[in-house]
Amino acid sequence: MCGHNTRFTLIVGLGNPGRKYARNRHNAGFLTVDRLARRHELTFGRQKAKAKIAEGVIAGQRAILAKPQTYMNLSGEAVVALVRFFKILPQRVLVICDDLDLPLARLRLRPSGGSGGHKGLGFIIERLGTQAFPRLRVGIGRPVHDDPMDFVLQDFTADEWSEMDATLDRAVEAIEHWLAHGIHAAMNVFNQSPKREDSNIQRVSQTSILRASKDAGPAKPHSSTGPWSPVSLGHSPGSLSPRIKETKGFGPGTLGPKDQGRRAKGSGCSDESEGV
């Protein structure tokens, strides 16, 4: 790898593959990138590096949309393979996931940070060797009585879906705004309640986004949080990812000791039974 590619942006939605998971709360990331693809008439027509991908121009940026097919906990395998293949900077990788600790229909963009107990996000951090990539969390709310592990693998209820349908549209707008204006501008618009967002913030119109996509020349990178190189993060230029640790008893549907402790405290996103 001689250098990083500033032409591409990777947008990764996290979820579990298969029909039985399609409308699960845990698949908020898949649902978001599906909505983004439909809005821009893109198709997940091929598979690359254990992920279904779609490619196109969104808000003037050449974007690769990805849905890892590894199941949630092993999403990092697909993400790091795509980052290596397309030579993409971590700051140009947006990861979209569900969040138990955000109220239903709330969005939260961040330029970097920890996993918050979300094992799919945590494994991506481990495999990339850095937390310095943006993420969009989609609130699903924490259950009052149900086990969180069961809750996230259940479909949205009809009442929840009436809110989530609009939330997915807002999540798509947040991604478009990030691509066009950068992470901090998008955070200022979308990291608040939908009511405040609608009444106090002038959002980028869909017309302008689509026009930017059609009329775009060579894609210009959006602003990043600063220079990055594998060496500065403790990895040699040829080894972006650390070696995968022994995963005995720690497959797609299991909780490690640290995660069990975190779950007992009721913080962060949990990961649960089959294929989570």
Steps between C-alpha positions, in 0.01 A plus 500: 500500500680811378254755628143575586223562251333837553243433227282254690286515812386175661155497665440182700165395644517235771249217532442129462440347155190297428126557476425417862717791614394750234269716715677436833592798715861381480492549123458877512831536316392275211165679482675838478736411216214329315302824523804701387553270202136524391504878529796519260392211278794281595492121512686254719589307189824333599689356793850598605701407809211326677265793441228598255598832345346774288695782336403845379527875549320653800521870586794536262698216661584161352344269755515128566207368703561173682299243695734244663374144463702362792229553764520792736783402734747432220427810291859614543620225267309650208574861591876462526511301176311775316719772653809315383368424152380855426781661709261720693590720797320412825364857513318422175330190641154565647354215706126492571362292786211470744525642853303373799588803711361756258125557505308360207540718188794704631820527297851563623801570279852491643841540330656227719459320831460163665253223429258574782472125548388438139699193397469554127644848539754373751639239260535763228705713741716198582562405139565854375725567798344842559186667637553799270220439252154660498189313600126561485298342779129443450298490822279198562435562870570268794220263609349541844428134564637292210850360488702737277649199321155384396372852438751591229428180305127576489336693217394859552137517610248673275504809722880505508519459125281807445776698673791306355382547143548876536820445700656307213431794270668732751794260530543514122493880513760491777730289281450732203572802720817334633619429147428855382605702806704283738439332832472803727247678280291182487523457878370854552194423291410142589619437858181632655138401533304482173267781613784743567668389182190574294418835663843657550733359233498566127589160356663443165225442245473176311500695175840651568642163607385328183622788285842482668511127431415539129717803430799394708840502340793320660399430859657716768556354844290639782687646794656244729603516860867515412780310331519126554743229416528137609839575655360769729249249636756234583474299179748466219388631158442146379296386797200722553331244720635319807485123496164358601504377856398148602121491479421174678159537660472850359314454173233714338246431773700496822593752763852522635566558871536875454177520304313293759611740768398794285161347436446443871552872554245576229727717288578499131363287222479130556560215260297195533407155381538358151697711256500823697 
